[in-house]
Amino acid sequence: MPGPRDRPTTQNGGPMLQLDSFIPYRINVLAKRISKALATRYQEQFGISVPEWRVLAILGREQPLSSNDLVERSQMDKAKVSRAVAALVDRGFLSRAVHPDDQRLLQLRFTAAGRALYERIAPLALAWQQQLLDALPPDDRAALTRLIDRMEERLREMDGV
C-alpha cells in the first residue's frame, strides 16, 4: 500500500497538487461540463445563452428583482448579468420598471413572452437533470444533495458568513 512517502512532492519537498484528485478542480470541471451540455440544448432550441437562462431561472422563482439581486443570486459578475438582462429586454422577454422606493433601481420582471419562454425551458431543464441523475441510484442522489449542502454550509463557515 502506498504511504505518504510515495506521494509526489515539489522540489522543496512539499506535497504536489494533483489536479486529477483536487476536489475544487474536479467540481469546477464537472460544473462547466454540465452547464455546457445543458446550454447547448437551450441555445439550439431557444437561442439564449447560459447567463440569459440563469437570469430567467432566477426570475422564474422570484420577481421583481433588480440587476443587483440577480448578481447576488446567480454568482455571475455584474457585466455578465447586465448583458444578459439587456439582451432579454431587447428580445421582449423582460420588462424594466423604476423601483417605487428607490428611483436608482430598476425592477425586472417577465413579460408574457418571457414567462412563456421560461415555462417551455424549465421542464426541459428538469428532464435533462433527471436524465443525468439517472446514472445514480436513489440513495446516491440523496447523498449527493446532502454532500453539496454540507459543503455549501462549510464554505459559509470558512468565509465567516
MODELLER restraints for C-alpha pairs under 7 A, 6 or more apart:
rsr = mdl.restraints
at = mdl.atoms
rsr.add(forms.Gaussian(group=physical.xy_distance, feature=features.Distance(at['CA:8:A'], at['CA:15:A']), mean=6.49, stdev=0.5))
rsr.add(forms.Gaussian(group=physical.xy_distance, feature=features.Distance(at['CA:8:A'], at['CA:16:A']), mean=5.65, stdev=0.5))
rsr.add(forms.Gaussian(group=physical.xy_distance, feature=features.Distance(at['CA:9:A'], at['CA:15:A']), mean=4.52, stdev=0.5))
rsr.add(forms.Gaussian(group=physical.xy_distance, feature=features.Distance(at['CA:9:A'], at['CA:16:A']), mean=4.63, stdev=0.5))
rsr.add(forms.Gaussian(group=physical.xy_distance, feature=features.Distance(at['CA:10:A'], at['CA:16:A']), mean=5.24, stdev=0.5))
rsr.add(forms.Gaussian(group=physical.xy_distance, feature=features.Distance(at['CA:19:A'], at['CA:25:A']), mean=6.37, stdev=0.5))
rsr.add(forms.Gaussian(group=physical.xy_distance, feature=features.Distance(at['CA:20:A'], at['CA:26:A']), mean=6.96, stdev=0.5))
rsr.add(forms.Gaussian(group=physical.xy_distance, feature=features.Distance(at['CA:39:A'], at['CA:49:A']), mean=6.93, stdev=0.5))
rsr.add(forms.Gaussian(group=physical.xy_distance, feature=features.Distance(at['CA:39:A'], at['CA:50:A']), mean=5.79, stdev=0.5))
rsr.add(forms.Gaussian(group=physical.xy_distance, feature=features.Distance(at['CA:42:A'], at['CA:48:A']), mean=6.47, stdev=0.5))
rsr.add(forms.Gaussian(group=physical.xy_distance, feature=features.Distance(at['CA:43:A'], at['CA:49:A']), mean=5.95, stdev=0.5))
rsr.add(forms.Gaussian(group=physical.xy_distance, feature=features.Distance(at['CA:51:A'], at['CA:80:A']), mean=6.82, stdev=0.5))
rsr.add(forms.Gaussian(group=physical.xy_distance, feature=features.Distance(at['CA:51:A'], at['CA:81:A']), mean=6.68, stdev=0.5))
rsr.add(forms.Gaussian(group=physical.xy_distance, feature=features.Distance(at['CA:51:A'], at['CA:84:A']), mean=5.78, stdev=0.5))
rsr.add(forms.Gaussian(group=physical.xy_distance, feature=features.Distance(at['CA:52:A'], at['CA:84:A']), mean=4.80, stdev=0.5))
rsr.add(forms.Gaussian(group=physical.xy_distance, feature=features.Distance(at['CA:52:A'], at['CA:85:A']), mean=6.99, stdev=0.5))
rsr.add(forms.Gaussian(group=physical.xy_distance, feature=features.Distance(at['CA:52:A'], at['CA:88:A']), mean=6.93, stdev=0.5))
rsr.add(forms.Gaussian(group=physical.xy_distance, feature=features.Distance(at['CA:54:A'], at['CA:74:A']), mean=6.85, stdev=0.5))
rsr.add(forms.Gaussian(group=physical.xy_distance, feature=features.Distance(at['CA:55:A'], at['CA:70:A']), mean=6.74, stdev=0.5))
rsr.add(forms.Gaussian(group=physical.xy_distance, feature=features.Distance(at['CA:56:A'], at['CA:118:A']), mean=6.41, stdev=0.5))
rsr.add(forms.Gaussian(group=physical.xy_distance, feature=features.Distance(at['CA:59:A'], at['CA:109:A']), mean=6.84, stdev=0.5))
rsr.add(forms.Gaussian(group=physical.xy_distance, feature=features.Distance(at['CA:60:A'], at['CA:118:A']), mean=6.86, stdev=0.5))
rsr.add(forms.Gaussian(group=physical.xy_distance, feature=features.Distance(at['CA:63:A'], at['CA:109:A']), mean=5.72, stdev=0.5))
rsr.add(forms.Gaussian(group=physical.xy_distance, feature=features.Distance(at['CA:64:A'], at['CA:107:A']), mean=5.48, stdev=0.5))
rsr.add(forms.Gaussian(group=physical.xy_distance, feature=features.Distance(at['CA:64:A'], at['CA:108:A']), mean=5.21, stdev=0.5))
rsr.add(forms.Gaussian(group=physical.xy_distance, feature=features.Distance(at['CA:64:A'], at['CA:109:A']), mean=4.98, stdev=0.5))
rsr.add(forms.Gaussian(group=physical.xy_distance, feature=features.Distance(at['CA:65:A'], at['CA:107:A']), mean=5.23, stdev=0.5))
rsr.add(forms.Gaussian(group=physical.xy_distance, feature=features.Distance(at['CA:65:A'], at['CA:108:A']), mean=5.28, stdev=0.5))
rsr.add(forms.Gaussian(group=physical.xy_distance, feature=features.Distance(at['CA:65:A'], at['CA:109:A']), mean=6.98, stdev=0.5))
rsr.add(forms.Gaussian(group=physical.xy_distance, feature=features.Distance(at['CA:66:A'], at['CA:105:A']), mean=6.57, stdev=0.5))
rsr.add(forms.Gaussian(group=physical.xy_distance, feature=features.Distance(at['CA:66:A'], at['CA:106:A']), mean=5.61, stdev=0.5))
rsr.add(forms.Gaussian(group=physical.xy_distance, feature=features.Distance(at['CA:66:A'], at['CA:107:A']), mean=4.79, stdev=0.5))
rsr.add(forms.Gaussian(group=physical.xy_distance, feature=features.Distance(at['CA:66:A'], at['CA:108:A']), mean=5.83, stdev=0.5))
rsr.add(forms.Gaussian(group=physical.xy_distance, feature=features.Distance(at['CA:67:A'], at['CA:81:A']), mean=6.92, stdev=0.5))
rsr.add(forms.Gaussian(group=physical.xy_distance, feature=features.Distance(at['CA:67:A'], at['CA:82:A']), mean=6.96, stdev=0.5))
rsr.add(forms.Gaussian(group=physical.xy_distance, feature=features.Distance(at['CA:71:A'], at['CA:77:A']), mean=6.25, stdev=0.5))
rsr.add(forms.Gaussian(group=physical.xy_distance, feature=features.Distance(at['CA:71:A'], at['CA:78:A']), mean=5.85, stdev=0.5))
rsr.add(forms.Gaussian(group=physical.xy_distance, feature=features.Distance(at['CA:71:A'], at['CA:81:A']), mean=6.34, stdev=0.5))
rsr.add(forms.Gaussian(group=physical.xy_distance, feature=features.Distance(at['CA:88:A'], at['CA:94:A']), mean=5.63, stdev=0.5))
rsr.add(forms.Gaussian(group=physical.xy_distance, feature=features.Distance(at['CA:89:A'], at['CA:95:A']), mean=5.93, stdev=0.5))
rsr.add(forms.Gaussian(group=physical.xy_distance, feature=features.Distance(at['CA:92:A'], at['CA:111:A']), mean=6.86, stdev=0.5))
rsr.add(forms.Gaussian(group=physical.xy_distance, feature=features.Distance(at['CA:92:A'], at['CA:113:A']), mean=6.80, stdev=0.5))
rsr.add(forms.Gaussian(group=physical.xy_distance, feature=features.Distance(at['CA:93:A'], at['CA:110:A']), mean=5.98, stdev=0.5))
rsr.add(forms.Gaussian(group=physical.xy_distance, feature=features.Distance(at['CA:93:A'], at['CA:111:A']), mean=5.35, stdev=0.5))
rsr.add(forms.Gaussian(group=physical.xy_distance, feature=features.Distance(at['CA:93:A'], at['CA:113:A']), mean=5.41, stdev=0.5))
rsr.add(forms.Gaussian(group=physical.xy_distance, feature=features.Distance(at['CA:93:A'], at['CA:114:A']), mean=3.77, stdev=0.5))
rsr.add(forms.Gaussian(group=physical.xy_distance, feature=features.Distance(at['CA:94:A'], at['CA:108:A']), mean=6.45, stdev=0.5))
rsr.add(forms.Gaussian(group=physical.xy_distance, feature=features.Distance(at['CA:94:A'], at['CA:109:A']), mean=5.53, stdev=0.5))
rsr.add(forms.Gaussian(group=physical.xy_distance, feature=features.Distance(at['CA:94:A'], at['CA:110:A']), mean=4.59, stdev=0.5))
rsr.add(forms.Gaussian(group=physical.xy_distance, feature=features.Distance(at['CA:94:A'], at['CA:111:A']), mean=5.19, stdev=0.5))
rsr.add(forms.Gaussian(group=physical.xy_distance, feature=features.Distance(at['CA:94:A'], at['CA:114:A']), mean=6.02, stdev=0.5))
rsr.add(forms.Gaussian(group=physical.xy_distance, feature=features.Distance(at['CA:95:A'], at['CA:108:A']), mean=5.71, stdev=0.5))
rsr.add(forms.Gaussian(group=physical.xy_distance, feature=features.Distance(at['CA:95:A'], at['CA:109:A']), mean=5.56, stdev=0.5))
rsr.add(forms.Gaussian(group=physical.xy_distance, feature=features.Distance(at['CA:95:A'], at['CA:110:A']), mean=6.23, stdev=0.5))
rsr.add(forms.Gaussian(group=physical.xy_distance, feature=features.Distance(at['CA:95:A'], at['CA:111:A']), mean=6.01, stdev=0.5))
rsr.add(forms.Gaussian(group=physical.xy_distance, feature=features.Distance(at['CA:96:A'], at['CA:106:A']), mean=5.96, stdev=0.5))
rsr.add(forms.Gaussian(group=physical.xy_distance, feature=features.Distance(at['CA:96:A'], at['CA:107:A']), mean=5.52, stdev=0.5))
rsr.add(forms.Gaussian(group=physical.xy_distance, feature=features.Distance(at['CA:96:A'], at['CA:108:A']), mean=4.83, stdev=0.5))
rsr.add(forms.Gaussian(group=physical.xy_distance, feature=features.Distance(at['CA:96:A'], at['CA:109:A']), mean=6.82, stdev=0.5))
rsr.add(forms.Gaussian(group=physical.xy_distance, feature=features.Distance(at['CA:97:A'], at['CA:106:A']), mean=5.39, stdev=0.5))
rsr.add(forms.Gaussian(group=physical.xy_distance, feature=features.Distance(at['CA:97:A'], at['CA:107:A']), mean=5.15, stdev=0.5))
rsr.add(forms.Gaussian(group=physical.xy_distance, feature=features.Distance(at['CA:97:A'], at['CA:108:A']), mean=6.69, stdev=0.5))
rsr.add(forms.Gaussian(group=physical.xy_distance, feature=features.Distance(at['CA:98:A'], at['CA:105:A']), mean=6.06, stdev=0.5))
rsr.add(forms.Gaussian(group=physical.xy_distance, feature=features.Distance(at['CA:98:A'], at['CA:106:A']), mean=4.56, stdev=0.5))
rsr.add(forms.Gaussian(group=physical.xy_distance, feature=features.Distance(at['CA:98:A'], at['CA:107:A']), mean=5.98, stdev=0.5))
rsr.add(forms.Gaussian(group=physical.xy_distance, feature=features.Distance(at['CA:99:A'], at['CA:105:A']), mean=5.42, stdev=0.5))
rsr.add(forms.Gaussian(group=physical.xy_distance, feature=features.Distance(at['CA:99:A'], at['CA:106:A']), mean=5.36, stdev=0.5))
rsr.add(forms.Gaussian(group=physical.xy_distance, feature=features.Distance(at['CA:99:A'], at['CA:107:A']), mean=5.60, stdev=0.5))
rsr.add(forms.Gaussian(group=physical.xy_distance, feature=features.Distance(at['CA:133:A'], at['CA:141:A']), mean=6.94, stdev=0.5))
